[in-house]
Amino acid sequence: MTLELPDNSPMLSMPWIITFGPMAEDDEWEPVVCGPYEREHALGLAEEIVADEELTAVVEPLLPLVEIERIREEIAVARALADEEADEDQDTDLEFRSEDDDEDEDEEDEDEEDEDEEFDEDEESEDDDEDVEYEDDEVDEDDEHEHAGPPSPDEIRAGFARIAARLTGG
C-alpha cells in the first residue's frame, strides 16, 4: 500500500518509511518500521519483501514537522479522514434481516443470560471465602517524571542534522 501522489507533489521529495506487518489478523507480532528512504527506494524495497512473503507493507512519507500546532493539524486531518471513511462504510453496509434472524438472536441472548447467572453464582461463592487486603502503593519521589516541555523548532532541526549524520556514517 502506498500513497498515490501527483507528479508535482512536494511530498515526493520527503523521506519515506515502510511499515511491514502481518497480513492475517491471527498473526500477532509487532510491525517493523524501516527508513527513512527516498520514495522510489522505499517502494522498491517494500515490493521485493512483500513479493516473497505474505506481509503487508505501508509506504508513507515521514513528516519532519517541527511546530506543535502543525503536528496537531496533521493529527486532526488524520482523525477527520478516519471519521469520514467510517461514515462511508456505515452508509454502504446495509444488512437485510429476516424474522428468522431476529428469533435466532433472541435465543442467543437468553443463552447468554443463563450463562451470566451461572457465572455470577460461582463468583459470589469464591468472594465469600476470600478476605482480600489492599495495601496503599507508596509513590517514590524519585520515580516522578516532570514534563520538560516540548523542544523548540531549532532543537528539532539540530536533532534532524544529528540523525542525518548517523544515517550517513558521518
RAVENBEL-V852855 format. One record per residue. N is the residue number from 1. PHI is phi as a letter, one per 20 degrees, with the letter a starting at -180 (none if undefined). Layout:
[[N | PHI] [N | PHI]]
//
This chain:
[[1 | none] [2 | b] [3 | f] [4 | e] [5 | c] [6 | f] [7 | g] [8 | e] [9 | f] [10 | f] [11 | f] [12 | f] [13 | e] [14 | f] [15 | f] [16 | c] [17 | c] [18 | c] [19 | d] [20 | e] [21 | b] [22 | f] [23 | e] [24 | e] [25 | f] [26 | e] [27 | f] [28 | d] [29 | b] [30 | f] [31 | f] [32 | d] [33 | d] [34 | c] [35 | p] [36 | e] [37 | c] [38 | f] [39 | g] [40 | f] [41 | f] [42 | f] [43 | f] [44 | f] [45 | f] [46 | f] [47 | f] [48 | f] [49 | f] [50 | f] [51 | f] [52 | e] [53 | c] [54 | e] [55 | c] [56 | d] [57 | c] [58 | d] [59 | d] [60 | b] [61 | f] [62 | e] [63 | e] [64 | e] [65 | e] [66 | d] [67 | d] [68 | g] [69 | f] [70 | f] [71 | f] [72 | f] [73 | f] [74 | f] [75 | f] [76 | f] [77 | f] [78 | f] [79 | f] [80 | f] [81 | f] [82 | f] [83 | f] [84 | f] [85 | f] [86 | f] [87 | f] [88 | f] [89 | f] [90 | f] [91 | f] [92 | e] [93 | e] [94 | e] [95 | d] [96 | e] [97 | c] [98 | e] [99 | f] [100 | f] [101 | f] [102 | f] [103 | f] [104 | f] [105 | f] [106 | f] [107 | f] [108 | f] [109 | f] [110 | f] [111 | f] [112 | f] [113 | f] [114 | f] [115 | f] [116 | f] [117 | f] [118 | f] [119 | f] [120 | f] [121 | f] [122 | f] [123 | f] [124 | f] [125 | f] [126 | f] [127 | f] [128 | f] [129 | e] [130 | d] [131 | d] [132 | d] [133 | d] [134 | d] [135 | d] [136 | f] [137 | f] [138 | e] [139 | e] [140 | f] [141 | f] [142 | f] [143 | e] [144 | f] [145 | d] [146 | e] [147 | f] [148 | f] [149 | n] [150 | f] [151 | f] [152 | f] [153 | g] [154 | f] [155 | f] [156 | f] [157 | f] [158 | f] [159 | f] [160 | g] [161 | f] [162 | f] [163 | f] [164 | g] [165 | f] [166 | f] [167 | f] [168 | e] [169 | m] [170 | e]]
//
